[in-house]
Amino acid sequence: MNTKEIKKLIKDTLHTDTIGTKRNGNILCRWGYFYRHGKTNEDFVLKVKELLNRNEINFRIVDSGDNWKPFSGGACIANQSHWFVEVHILTSTK
């Protein structure tokens, strides 16, 4: 699987609000929120790990976190509260 296919798999399965590729080639996934409802960024790290392991994709989680910001109506996900997971794809065996 190439990076484009992996991004589509993550987007379609985990319903990210945004997904992109950073300059260094890492995949950055974001899920926006207004209320946390008991969730943390670790919930999303686990979901990404399970999905990529299930599809036999070798990867490393580079970074993850909870980026809280005051509400700003109409702002993009990167400028609102969101959880994020950054993934480095090592190799794919599929």
N, C-alpha and C positions, 0 to 999 in steps of 0.2 A: 504494500500500500504506500502510495506517496503522500506527501503532506496535505495536498488538496483533498484526497479521499479520506484521510484521517480527520480533517476538519469537518467534512460533511458528515461523517459518522458521529462525531461528538455533537455537532449542531442538531442533527436529526434525532439522536437518541436522548441527549441530556437537555435539549431545548435551551441552549445558551441565548442570552440576549444579544451578545456580540461575540464574535470569534475572529481572530486575525493572526497574522504571522508577523513577528517582530523582525527587525533587521538582522538579528543573529540567527534567524530561522526557527526560533521557539514559537510555539502556539500559545496564544493568550486567550483564555476563555473568561467571560464576565457574565454574572447573573445579577441584575439590579433588584433592589428591594426598597420598600417603604417601611414595612414592619419586618422584623427578623423572624417572628413566629417560632422562636426556640432554635433556629438554625445557626450554624457557624460555618466558617470557610472549610472546616474539616469535613463537613457533610459533603461538600462538592469535591474535595480532594479524593475522598473515598469513592465517590461515583465515577470520577475520571479514571482512577486506578483500576476499579473493577471492570469498566468498559474496555480499557486498553489491554488489560491482562486477558480478558475473555476473547479478544480478537488477536491474541498472540503478537502484540506490538511491544517492542522493547523501548522503554522510555525512562525518563527521570523527571520527577517533579522538581522544578527549579525554584519556584516561589509560589506562595499563596497568601491570601490575606483578606481582610475585611476593610474596605475603604469607605468609612462613614463620612458623609458630607451633609450639611444642612440642605433641606429641600429647596430645589430651584426648578420650578415648573418649566418644562420644555427643554431642559438641558439634556445632552447626550448621556448615555450610560457611564462613560468615563468620568463625567463631571457630576454624577449623582452617587448615592450610596450603592455599593455593589461588592459582591464577593468575587475574587478572581483566582484563577489557577494558571500558572505558566508551566508548560510541558516542553521538554526537550526530547525529540524523537531520536533514538539511537539507531535502530534498524528495525525493519519489519520482516517477520518470517512468513507472512501470508502473501 
